Amino acid sequence: MIKQMLWLFFCYGFLGWVLETVAATIKRKRFVNRGLLDGPVCALYGFAGMLLTFSLAELRGNWLFLFLGSAIYATVLEWIAGHLLERSRYGKWWDYSSMPFQLDGYICLPYSILWGVLGSVSVQWGSPVLLRLYNMIPATAGKIVIGVLVAVTAVDALGSLIALYGRPGTMPGLERMDSHITVLTGKLQNWISYTTRRRMEKFYQPVEKKREKVTSAVFAQGAGFYKIFLLFFIGAFLGDITETIFCRLTAGVWMSRSSVVWGPFSLVWGIALGAATALLYKYKDRSDRFLFLVGTFLGGAYEYLCSVFTEICFGAVFWDYSKIPFNLGGRINLLYCFFWGIAAVVWMKGLYPHFSKWIEKIPIKPGKVITWLLVVFMAANVSVSAMALARYDQRSSGIAAEASWQQYMDEHYGDEVIARIYPNAIRTAEDSQSGS
């Protein structure tokens, strides 16, 4: 699976690079490398092709939802990439401000439609052809090709990141280091950075930015890492409690809704709250209608992606809306998409300002210590949960416990424990058949 994903990343990255470079060259009447990397790979297209293929594969033939899914996922990727690149020393890399129905100059309706068309064609026909081509390559040769491409791209990406976000000149502190290996590595980084920066400056002029002074008297000011993570943690906890109470009221039973093995935390809710805050913080003063529409589409796309991800990784689905009208593959339904939209409005307009003030009242040093302790705890929690679910899938497929981690999982997180923590986990028919 991983090798196939990487193969699609490089294939679509190359095809996207060709498309962008040809279009820019025709426009400027001279060769223009439009990729972020020096190599012939446009990372945005690579990530988009890879994501759409594995998240929307089951929608092949359902042109309406395949188009909508492709348009939404690719547009969100483009929006995120645009804002990340804007933080570099080269400012905006593209600007759709003159296009109709645009947002921040990074996304617009015409290009979203184009993304939908390209994504639909890629998922329906392009990806199956590319994967068949990969399967024709001998296994050893395929591993070597993927390995070489990953290594070269990693070095290329390092140079691009240094050129985008680093300072010109030598890397800070290298002159004071005694290790010859470190010095040589630094020189290599500087050479890569210089080469990449020289190419970028031929086509993109560095932007002088006035950096705002951020006061250090307030903890987690704005929508930075500390606040987003704490909101993720709070959202994971409150989401689990909310779903548990909801199940009690509607189904008459107390049922675990946790995503992890330690504590009542729903990662779906936590990630949704953190991501919604990061994405919508800039638009918190926009109209309720705007927030509702954005929340409806993004929430539905997010929930669908979570369902596909868990099924691919763990061979199980954790919710099924097949009995609810207007559902899509049992993964999402129209009513709950509207709930996502309402939640976006309630959160950004009503709840977020209060939570933000409460978090900012935490003293700076204790706040940072607490946040990083929670980061370590949640990272360990997610890791152990992933291993427990992976081992559960292995047991269902009849795989014996040979490694020490497998034996530990069998001892501490057997089928009864998994059934108690994840009562709604349903193994897919394909996995059930393969394990029989």
Secondary structure, DSSP 8 states (H G I E B T S, - for coil): -HHHHHHHHHHHHHHHHHHHHHHHHHHHTS----SSSSSS--HHHHHHHHHHHHHHGGGTT-HHHHHHHHHHHHHHHHHHHHHHHHTSTT--S---TTSTTEETTTEEHHHHHHHHHHHHHIIIIIHHHHHHHHHHS-HHHHHHHHHHHHHHHHHHHHHHHHHHHS-SSS-TTGGG---HHHHHHHHHHHHHHHHHHHHHHHHS-----------SSSTT-TT-HHHHHHHHHHHHHHHHHHHHHHHHHHHSS-----SSSSSS--HHHHHHHHHHHHHHGGGTTS-HHHHHHHHHHHHHHHHHHHHHHHHHHHSEES---TTSSSEETTTEEHHHHHHHHHHHHIIIIIIHHHHHHHHHTS-HHHHHHHHHHHHHHHHHHHHHHHHHHHHHHHHHTT----SHHHHHHHHHS-HHHHHHH-TT-EE-HHHHHHH-
